[in-house]
Structures are given as C-alpha cells and as structure tokens.
Amino acid sequence: MRYIKKLNELMSQSQSADFLAPLLLRLYLAPVMWMAGTQKWSSFSDTVSWFGNTEWGLGLPFPWLMAALATATELVGAIALAAGLGVRWISVPLMITMIVAAVTVHWQNGWLAIATGGGLFATDRTVAAAERLARARDILREHGNYEWLTENGDFVILNNGIEFAATYFLMLLVLFFVGAGRYVSIDYWLKKRFSINRQYR
C-alpha cells in the first residue's frame, strides 16, 4: 500500500505539467488545418467546383459559400490554435468541418485512411486494394528500379476513409472541453487578467 500511495503522489505531481497536453494537441492540429485551408484557398475556384458538382464532386448546396466557410474556418482555426486564442470557440466550427468532411467525402470508404488487407477495419474494398498493390509492386520489381522508387518510403494505396477526420474531431473535442491550457496560450493570460479570482482550466 505504501508504494501505491507513493505512486499516486507522483502521479498527482505530474498535474503541474498538465498544460502540455492541450498545447501539444494545438500544435499538432494547427499545421494540419493550415495546410487544408491554404490548399483550398490556392485553388479556390476548383474547390468551389468540387463542392458543388453532383457528378464528380460533393454536390453541396451553395458551393461558393460552403467552400469559403470551410477555407476560412481552417485558416482562422489554425492561427487560433497556434496562438491559443478562443480555442473552445474555434473548436466548434472545426469539429463541424470534420463532420462534414467525414460524411460527404470519407464515409463511403469506411474507416481506414490507408488501404490494408487485414485487421479489424479491413473491408472488401481495402482487401482488393491490397491485392492490387501487391501486384503493382511485383510489376515494379520486374520492370522498374524498385529500390530507388521505395528509397524514401513504401508504396501504399489511399483508401480515404474517415480515420483522420474522426481523429481530428476527437482531438478538437478534447480542446473544446479542456480549453487551450495554462501558461502557453493567450486564453490563459486573458482569463488570468480578467478573472483573477477564478481558477483557470
């Protein structure tokens, strides 16, 4: 019991560094959102076409507005997450963006982001993709410089499932509940300045 008590005391002391968890979540998500937003912005007319087209796109209503909202949310969200400013507030539209992406883009592809032939989330689609990938590797080994082609990474087939969107959603949900974290966020210092008698979470 004495050792368990000591371990519990050590675990309790680790709470002094609890600001690291939301900080690392923010720093992980900020570049993800920034890259997504800048990609949409750099080819905005193509983004609008993709959002609105019913044959090869998402078939969303008001495509210009939807594309503008998604782009602005990701760009503003990236800056807010990096600075730790209004993190709970910006988490809401970012979570909505992740839900829309999961439902409209990724849902029909299942869970996996990368196709794999086995495992809990494998489907007929990913098994077939893995078989094609194995055949493609055989062809490249026979007719190409496979060592050079795979020198900087192995070949994979993108399945484009909801895995990443769901993961980002869960990370944003955590930030929604815990906030930006202490010390290394503008939210913390604003709350400390204007709510002196309240404990910051």
C-alpha positions as YAML, in Angstrom:
chain: A
units: angstrom
residues:
- id: 1
  name: MET
  ca: [0.00, 0.00, 0.00]
- id: 2
  name: ARG
  ca: [2.86, 2.36, 0.80]
- id: 3
  name: TYR
  ca: [4.27, 2.00, -2.72]
- id: 4
  name: ILE
  ca: [0.86, 2.57, -4.27]
- id: 5
  name: LYS
  ca: [0.47, 5.71, -2.19]
- id: 6
  name: LYS
  ca: [3.87, 6.95, -3.35]
- id: 7
  name: LEU
  ca: [2.99, 6.24, -6.97]
- id: 8
  name: ASN
  ca: [-0.30, 8.12, -6.57]
- id: 9
  name: GLU
  ca: [1.59, 11.08, -5.12]
- id: 10
  name: LEU
  ca: [3.97, 11.06, -8.07]
- id: 11
  name: MET
  ca: [1.04, 10.88, -10.47]
- id: 12
  name: SER
  ca: [-0.60, 13.83, -8.71]
- id: 13
  name: GLN
  ca: [2.60, 15.86, -9.04]
- id: 14
  name: SER
  ca: [2.51, 15.32, -12.81]
- id: 15
  name: GLN
  ca: [-0.58, 17.54, -12.93]
- id: 16
  name: SER
  ca: [1.73, 20.54, -12.66]
- id: 17
  name: ALA
  ca: [2.60, 19.85, -16.31]
- id: 18
  name: ASP
  ca: [-0.99, 19.24, -17.46]
- id: 19
  name: PHE
  ca: [-0.76, 22.28, -19.76]
- id: 20
  name: LEU
  ca: [1.44, 20.22, -22.08]
- id: 21
  name: ALA
  ca: [-1.43, 18.01, -23.29]
- id: 22
  name: PRO
  ca: [-3.64, 20.77, -24.78]
- id: 23
  name: LEU
  ca: [-0.54, 22.60, -26.01]
- id: 24
  name: LEU
  ca: [0.64, 19.56, -27.96]
- id: 25
  name: LEU
  ca: [-2.85, 18.94, -29.35]
- id: 26
  name: ARG
  ca: [-2.97, 22.54, -30.56]
- id: 27
  name: LEU
  ca: [0.50, 22.39, -32.10]
- id: 28
  name: TYR
  ca: [-0.37, 19.14, -33.85]
- id: 29
  name: LEU
  ca: [-3.67, 20.36, -35.25]
- id: 30
  name: ALA
  ca: [-2.62, 23.89, -36.27]
- id: 31
  name: PRO
  ca: [-0.44, 22.90, -39.27]
- id: 32
  name: VAL
  ca: [-2.99, 20.25, -40.33]
- id: 33
  name: MET
  ca: [-5.72, 22.91, -40.51]
- id: 34
  name: TRP
  ca: [-3.39, 25.46, -42.10]
- id: 35
  name: MET
  ca: [-2.38, 23.08, -44.91]
- id: 36
  name: ALA
  ca: [-6.01, 22.12, -45.56]
- id: 37
  name: GLY
  ca: [-7.09, 25.76, -45.66]
- id: 38
  name: THR
  ca: [-4.23, 27.01, -47.83]
- id: 39
  name: GLN
  ca: [-4.77, 24.14, -50.27]
- id: 40
  name: LYS
  ca: [-8.42, 25.15, -50.66]
- id: 41
  name: TRP
  ca: [-7.51, 28.84, -50.95]
- id: 42
  name: SER
  ca: [-4.74, 28.38, -53.52]
- id: 43
  name: SER
  ca: [-7.19, 26.76, -55.97]
- id: 44
  name: PHE
  ca: [-10.41, 28.26, -54.68]
- id: 45
  name: SER
  ca: [-12.33, 28.06, -57.96]
- id: 46
  name: ASP
  ca: [-11.51, 24.34, -58.19]
- id: 47
  name: THR
  ca: [-12.60, 23.93, -54.57]
- id: 48
  name: VAL
  ca: [-15.94, 25.61, -55.33]
- id: 49
  name: SER
  ca: [-16.42, 23.36, -58.37]
- id: 50
  name: TRP
  ca: [-15.63, 20.26, -56.31]
- id: 51
  name: PHE
  ca: [-18.01, 21.31, -53.54]
- id: 52
  name: GLY
  ca: [-20.87, 21.93, -55.97]
- id: 53
  name: ASN
  ca: [-20.53, 19.35, -58.73]
- id: 54
  name: THR
  ca: [-23.03, 16.50, -58.39]
- id: 55
  name: GLU
  ca: [-21.27, 14.09, -60.79]
- id: 56
  name: TRP
  ca: [-17.65, 14.03, -59.56]
- id: 57
  name: GLY
  ca: [-17.80, 16.35, -56.56]
- id: 58
  name: LEU
  ca: [-19.63, 16.62, -53.26]
- id: 59
  name: GLY
  ca: [-22.87, 18.07, -54.63]
- id: 60
  name: LEU
  ca: [-23.24, 20.53, -51.76]
- id: 61
  name: PRO
  ca: [-25.71, 23.43, -51.91]
- id: 62
  name: PHE
  ca: [-24.32, 26.99, -52.10]
- id: 63
  name: PRO
  ca: [-20.85, 25.71, -53.06]
- id: 64
  name: TRP
  ca: [-19.15, 29.12, -53.04]
- id: 65
  name: LEU
  ca: [-20.40, 29.86, -49.53]
- id: 66
  name: MET
  ca: [-19.60, 26.38, -48.25]
- id: 67
  name: ALA
  ca: [-16.09, 26.49, -49.73]
- id: 68
  name: ALA
  ca: [-15.48, 29.96, -48.28]
- id: 69
  name: LEU
  ca: [-16.69, 28.89, -44.83]
- id: 70
  name: ALA
  ca: [-14.56, 25.73, -44.84]
- id: 71
  name: THR
  ca: [-11.47, 27.62, -46.02]
- id: 72
  name: ALA
  ca: [-11.89, 30.47, -43.54]
- id: 73
  name: THR
  ca: [-12.61, 28.08, -40.67]
- id: 74
  name: GLU
  ca: [-9.44, 26.10, -41.32]
- id: 75
  name: LEU
  ca: [-7.20, 29.16, -41.79]
- id: 76
  name: VAL
  ca: [-8.55, 31.12, -38.83]
- id: 77
  name: GLY
  ca: [-8.68, 27.90, -36.81]
- id: 78
  name: ALA
  ca: [-5.01, 27.17, -37.48]
- id: 79
  name: ILE
  ca: [-3.97, 30.62, -36.27]
- id: 80
  name: ALA
  ca: [-6.26, 30.46, -33.22]
- id: 81
  name: LEU
  ca: [-5.00, 27.01, -32.25]
- id: 82
  name: ALA
  ca: [-1.36, 28.01, -32.62]
- id: 83
  name: ALA
  ca: [-1.86, 31.14, -30.51]
- id: 84
  name: GLY
  ca: [-4.22, 29.54, -28.03]
- id: 85
  name: LEU
  ca: [-6.84, 32.22, -28.64]
- id: 86
  name: GLY
  ca: [-10.56, 31.39, -28.44]
- id: 87
  name: VAL
  ca: [-9.71, 27.69, -28.59]
- id: 88
  name: ARG
  ca: [-13.04, 26.47, -27.22]
- id: 89
  name: TRP
  ca: [-14.93, 28.73, -29.62]
- id: 90
  name: ILE
  ca: [-12.96, 27.80, -32.75]
- id: 91
  name: SER
  ca: [-13.12, 24.09, -31.88]
- id: 92
  name: VAL
  ca: [-16.86, 24.08, -32.62]
- id: 93
  name: PRO
  ca: [-16.74, 25.14, -36.32]
- id: 94
  name: LEU
  ca: [-13.63, 23.00, -36.82]
- id: 95
  name: MET
  ca: [-15.49, 19.96, -35.44]
- id: 96
  name: ILE
  ca: [-18.40, 20.73, -37.77]
- id: 97
  name: THR
  ca: [-15.94, 20.89, -40.67]
- id: 98
  name: MET
  ca: [-14.58, 17.47, -39.68]
- id: 99
  name: ILE
  ca: [-18.11, 16.02, -39.50]
- id: 100
  name: VAL
  ca: [-18.99, 17.42, -42.94]
- id: 101
  name: ALA
  ca: [-15.73, 16.04, -44.38]
- id: 102
  name: ALA
  ca: [-16.31, 12.62, -42.81]
- id: 103
  name: VAL
  ca: [-19.88, 12.36, -44.07]
- id: 104
  name: THR
  ca: [-19.52, 13.85, -47.56]
- id: 105
  name: VAL
  ca: [-16.01, 12.75, -48.55]
- id: 106
  name: HIS
  ca: [-14.86, 9.78, -46.50]
- id: 107
  name: TRP
  ca: [-17.86, 7.87, -45.15]
- id: 108
  name: GLN
  ca: [-18.43, 5.62, -48.19]
- id: 109
  name: ASN
  ca: [-14.79, 4.47, -47.97]
- id: 110
  name: GLY
  ca: [-15.07, 3.03, -44.47]
- id: 111
  name: TRP
  ca: [-12.74, 3.73, -41.57]
- id: 112
  name: LEU
  ca: [-9.20, 3.24, -42.87]
- id: 113
  name: ALA
  ca: [-7.21, 6.12, -44.34]
- id: 114
  name: ILE
  ca: [-4.68, 3.74, -45.91]
- id: 115
  name: ALA
  ca: [-5.92, 0.51, -47.52]
- id: 116
  name: THR
  ca: [-4.87, -2.67, -45.75]
- id: 117
  name: GLY
  ca: [-5.74, -6.29, -46.40]
- id: 118
  name: GLY
  ca: [-6.20, -7.30, -42.77]
- id: 119
  name: GLY
  ca: [-7.20, -6.07, -39.36]
- id: 120
  name: LEU
  ca: [-10.38, -5.05, -37.61]
- id: 121
  name: PHE
  ca: [-11.37, -2.32, -40.08]
- id: 122
  name: ALA
  ca: [-10.45, -4.07, -43.32]
- id: 123
  name: THR
  ca: [-13.25, -4.28, -45.89]
- id: 124
  name: ASP
  ca: [-13.68, -5.93, -49.29]
- id: 125
  name: ARG
  ca: [-12.60, -2.60, -50.76]
- id: 126
  name: THR
  ca: [-9.33, -2.43, -48.80]
- id: 127
  name: VAL
  ca: [-8.59, -6.15, -49.30]
- id: 128
  name: ALA
  ca: [-8.99, -5.68, -53.08]
- id: 129
  name: ALA
  ca: [-6.78, -2.57, -52.92]
- id: 130
  name: ALA
  ca: [-4.09, -4.51, -51.04]
- id: 131
  name: GLU
  ca: [-4.17, -7.23, -53.70]
- id: 132
  name: ARG
  ca: [-3.76, -4.63, -56.46]
- id: 133
  name: LEU
  ca: [-0.93, -3.01, -54.53]
- id: 134
  name: ALA
  ca: [0.88, -6.36, -54.23]
- id: 135
  name: ARG
  ca: [0.52, -6.87, -57.98]
- id: 136
  name: ALA
  ca: [1.76, -3.33, -58.69]
- id: 137
  name: ARG
  ca: [4.82, -3.98, -56.52]
- id: 138
  name: ASP
  ca: [5.55, -7.19, -58.44]
- id: 139
  name: ILE
  ca: [5.37, -5.27, -61.74]
- id: 140
  name: LEU
  ca: [7.68, -2.53, -60.41]
- id: 141
  name: ARG
  ca: [10.17, -5.08, -59.12]
- id: 142
  name: GLU
  ca: [10.22, -6.79, -62.51]
- id: 143
  name: HIS
  ca: [10.26, -3.74, -64.78]
- id: 144
  name: GLY
  ca: [11.48, -0.82, -62.61]
- id: 145
  name: ASN
  ca: [14.15, 0.20, -60.14]
- id: 146
  name: TYR
  ca: [12.10, -0.78, -57.09]
- id: 147
  name: GLU
  ca: [14.86, 0.00, -54.58]
- id: 148
  name: TRP
  ca: [15.13, 3.56, -55.89]
- id: 149
  name: LEU
  ca: [11.36, 4.01, -56.08]
- id: 150
  name: THR
  ca: [10.92, 2.95, -52.44]
- id: 151
  name: GLU
  ca: [14.09, 4.54, -51.09]
- id: 152
  name: ASN
  ca: [12.16, 7.28, -49.25]
- id: 153
  name: GLY
  ca: [9.08, 5.26, -48.31]
- id: 154
  name: ASP
  ca: [6.97, 2.28, -49.27]
- id: 155
  name: PHE
  ca: [4.06, 2.36, -51.70]
- id: 156
  name: VAL
  ca: [0.55, 2.45, -50.26]
- id: 157
  name: ILE
  ca: [-2.97, 2.86, -51.64]
- id: 158
  name: LEU
  ca: [-5.01, 5.67, -50.19]
- id: 159
  name: ASN
  ca: [-8.38, 4.41, -49.00]
- id: 160
  name: ASN
  ca: [-9.52, 7.88, -47.89]
- id: 161
  name: GLY
  ca: [-11.74, 6.63, -45.07]
- id: 162
  name: ILE
  ca: [-12.93, 8.62, -42.06]
- id: 163
  name: GLU
  ca: [-9.94, 7.73, -39.86]
- id: 164
  name: PHE
  ca: [-8.16, 11.10, -39.97]
- id: 165
  name: ALA
  ca: [-11.34, 13.21, -39.84]
- id: 166
  name: ALA
  ca: [-12.56, 11.22, -36.83]
- id: 167
  name: THR
  ca: [-9.19, 11.52, -35.09]
- id: 168
  name: TYR
  ca: [-9.05, 15.30, -35.62]
- id: 169
  name: PHE
  ca: [-12.65, 15.57, -34.39]
- id: 170
  name: LEU
  ca: [-11.78, 13.77, -31.15]
- id: 171
  name: MET
  ca: [-8.71, 15.96, -30.62]
- id: 172
  name: LEU
  ca: [-10.82, 19.09, -31.14]
- id: 173
  name: LEU
  ca: [-13.47, 17.71, -28.79]
- id: 174
  name: VAL
  ca: [-10.83, 17.39, -26.07]
- id: 175
  name: LEU
  ca: [-9.76, 21.00, -26.66]
- id: 176
  name: PHE
  ca: [-13.39, 22.09, -26.52]
- id: 177
  name: PHE
  ca: [-13.71, 20.64, -23.02]
- id: 178
  name: VAL
  ca: [-10.26, 21.42, -21.55]
- id: 179
  name: GLY
  ca: [-9.50, 24.68, -23.35]
- id: 180
  name: ALA
  ca: [-6.15, 25.95, -24.59]
- id: 181
  name: GLY
  ca: [-4.23, 25.06, -21.45]
- id: 182
  name: ARG
  ca: [-2.27, 27.08, -18.95]
- id: 183
  name: TYR
  ca: [0.72, 29.35, -19.50]
- id: 184
  name: VAL
  ca: [1.31, 28.90, -23.25]
- id: 185
  name: SER
  ca: [-1.93, 30.36, -24.57]
- id: 186
  name: ILE
  ca: [-3.48, 33.79, -24.97]
- id: 187
  name: ASP
  ca: [-6.72, 32.41, -23.49]
- id: 188
  name: TYR
  ca: [-4.94, 31.66, -20.22]
- id: 189
  name: TRP
  ca: [-3.49, 35.15, -19.86]
- id: 190
  name: LEU
  ca: [-6.75, 36.83, -20.85]
- id: 191
  name: LYS
  ca: [-8.65, 34.81, -18.28]
- id: 192
  name: LYS
  ca: [-5.99, 35.45, -15.67]
- id: 193
  name: ARG
  ca: [-6.22, 39.18, -16.38]
- id: 194
  name: PHE
  ca: [-10.00, 39.46, -16.36]
- id: 195
  name: SER
  ca: [-10.97, 36.64, -13.98]
- id: 196
  name: ILE
  ca: [-8.35, 36.95, -11.26]
- id: 197
  name: ASN
  ca: [-10.35, 35.11, -8.62]
- id: 198
  name: ARG
  ca: [-11.29, 32.17, -10.81]
- id: 199
  name: GLN
  ca: [-9.16, 29.11, -11.31]
- id: 200
  name: TYR
  ca: [-8.18, 28.62, -14.95]
- id: 201
  name: ARG
  ca: [-8.76, 25.26, -16.52]
...
